Amino acid sequence: MDYLIDTTTDQLHSTGGIALVGKICERIGFGSASSTVPHPEILKSLVGLFVKGRTRYEEMELFRRDRLFRDSFGLAYVPAPETLRLYLERMTPSHVQEEVERATISLLKRSTLTPIQTGIQSYVPVDVDTSPFDNSKSHKEGVSRTYKQFDGYHPIFSYIGCEGYMLSCELREGKQHCQNGTPAYLKRTIGLLGQLPITTPVLFRLDGGNDAADTLETLSGHEDQFFIVKRNLRRELPEYWLSVAQSEGVITYHDGTKTVYTGFHTGKTPTDDGPDMDIIFEVTLRRVAHDGTRLLFPEISVETFWTNLYEPPETVIALYRDHGTSEQFHSELKSDMNVERLPSGKFAVNAMILQVAMVAFNILRFLGQSVLGMEELPYKTGVTRKRLRKVIDDLIRVAVKLVYHARQHVIKLWDRDPWLGCFRKLYDICGAL
């Protein structure tokens, strides 16, 4: 089949889903006229760029003549790449953070935050973790060697609910240890949680890099707030924990290759003068290696956790292992949205860009979660979370025709587009936020 390539004067757009994003920004008041940030249209333009999986300043040039992009965000003009860079450098990071946090809380109040159900209680999970950004072969301010052995940044993130909405984030230098600055970050995150209408207890989950007295003190003492923090064994011998497991634990698995003990242990404190705190442990005594070789001396592996939960040890361990899902959220930000190699050479500007990327991340998450369960969904699926790459492909990159008729703006989709029904329903949902 040979095609002739011709032109048309009709206004055709390959990313019609930007109308959904613009409507959400309007409803949550992001970049509104009342914003304390000068030139709020810059922030909205960045969101429009991020939801398409684009992050470079130069790519804004693609939308300078895109009337759908301009009108969806209520922009007087679409800024040039040079304007975008200049105005961002003139903004105050604290003002941008306030604007982002206000919009984030506004959107999360309208979103469903699914809790985790155990045999005793329900908990809204809050997963706190760092994820290095690879910015190798660059000379940007703050880029340094990360623990992953590449040059980049080392930001920290908090995700809330089983859906994985981003509650807060903070850009950090690559060489910064994950615990450095975390207590202050957690206090700000807890303050944001207090603005949400959550009636279910909250469960914080953190990795062993945050095993510190300051972290546990920050997380303790709040009503209806629980935590699981993986312990750093430091100089504790595996043989010690094997003796504890054999005397205080129970065997939860046994065969010819290994024996697994679980239980809880008291008598240790994060600090010398601190109160006793429960330690959940899982000790594995392995007699056969993974490749089937029988070991002359059994291998002992130990995992221990600080917690204030009133749950069985097996439940606590399962709840912590579910914390690994946050790695998928990192991947969606870095791979699906392409937010890893930040565009500016200045650390403060990149910190603001990451904050704005959080708004785009949550908008895409909201669209993906809203479409699941719709009768109009083109295919049947049993998933409970739609990956952001699929949201961009299915809902943002929708081909539309823009028509102005009788003083009305009309977006036309192909009448056989499989996403037509979902798109119509989503636009009504966004407009009713």
Buried (B, 14 or more C-beta within 10 A) or exposed (E): EEEEEEEEEEBEBEBBBBBBBBBBBBBBBBBBEEBEBEBBBBBBBBBBBBBBBBBEBEBBBBBEEBBBBBBBBBBEEBBEBEBBBEBBEEBEBEBBBBBBBBBBBBBBBBBEBBBBEBEEBEBBBBBBBBBBBBBEEEEBEBBBBBEEEBBBBBBBBBBBBBBBBBBBBBBBBBBBEBBBEBBEBBEBBBEBBEBBEBEBBBBBBBBBBBBBBBBBEBBBEBEEBBBBBBBBBEEEEBEEBBEBBBEEBEEBEEEEBBBBBBBBBEEBBBEEEEEEBBBBBBBBBBBBEEEEEEEEEEEBBBBBBBBBBEBBBBBBBEBBEBBEBBEEBBBBBBBBBBBBBBBBBBBBBBBBBBBBBBBBBBBBBBBBBBBBEEEBBBEEEEEEBBBBBBBBBBBBBBEBBBEEEEEEEEBBBEEEBEBBBBBEBBBEBBEEB
